[in-house]
Amino acid sequence: MFRALGHPVRLGIMKALAERPETCACDFTELFHVTQPTISQHLRVLREAGLVVTRRKGVQICYSVRPEALHRLHEVLTAIQPPRLAAAS
């Protein structure tokens, strides 16, 4: 899961999807100034990590963040949070 988020483009895709669910892959090429095959590769990594889901709209494939994945990320990060930081939040 963390490996999938370790690339700046993939992290950016996740941030964009959190703001705009159901985003088509072609929209990311303009947003990140990379080629369609590169975006497809990044989306595949996110999908295989269970972080995003897809839905077909005609010929386009739209992506959304899996809410369960965000919940799991939150759980893991909370579990490894140092006690000093946990008390401050």
N, C-alpha and C positions, 0 to 999 in steps of 0.2 A: 504494500500500500504506500509506504513512504518512498520507496524507490520510484514509483510511478509519479509521485509529486516532486521528485528531485530535479526535474528539468524546468527552467523558467517558462517555457512555452506551455508545458502541461499544467503548471501551477496557474498560469494566466488563463488557460482554457477553463479550469475549474472556477476561478474567480468570475469569469465572464458568464459561465453557466449558472452560477449562483444568482447572478443579477438578471439573466435572461434565459430561463429554461426553454427547451424546445428550439435550440439554435442549430441551424444547419451547418454542416462542415464547411461549405463554401464561404460562409461568413467569417470564419476564422482566418482564412488566407489573407483577407484584407486587413483584419485586425492585427495580425502578427507579422505581416509582410513575409510570409513563407509560402512555398508551393503547396498545391493540393496534396501531392503524395506525402509531403512532410507532415502536413496536418493529419492526414489519414493514419500515418504511423503513430503519431502522438495520441490520437483518439483511440487507436487499437490498444495501446498500452494502458490507457485509462479504463477502457472497457474490460480488458482482461484482468485488471486489478479490482474490478467490481465497483469502481468509483462512478461510472456513468452508465446510463441506459440509452437505448436507441428506440426510435419510432420512425417508421417510414411514412413520408408524406409524398405520395406520387413517386417521382423518381429520386427525391431527396431523402437523406437520412438525417433526422434531427436528434440532437443529443440533449440529455438532461442529467443533472447530478442525482445520484441515488441518495435519498435522505438517510437511509440506513447506513450508508458508507460514511456520511458526515457525522452521524451519531457515534459510530464506531471510532472514528478518528478522535472525536472529542473525548470519548472514554479512555482511549490509550494515552492521549496527551495529559489528561487529568491524572491518570494513574502514575505517570512518571514525573509529575510536577513536584519540585522540591517543596517541603513543608512550609518554608518561609514564604514562598510565592502563593501557596494555597491559602495561607492565613490572610494575605493581603487582598485576595480577590473575593 
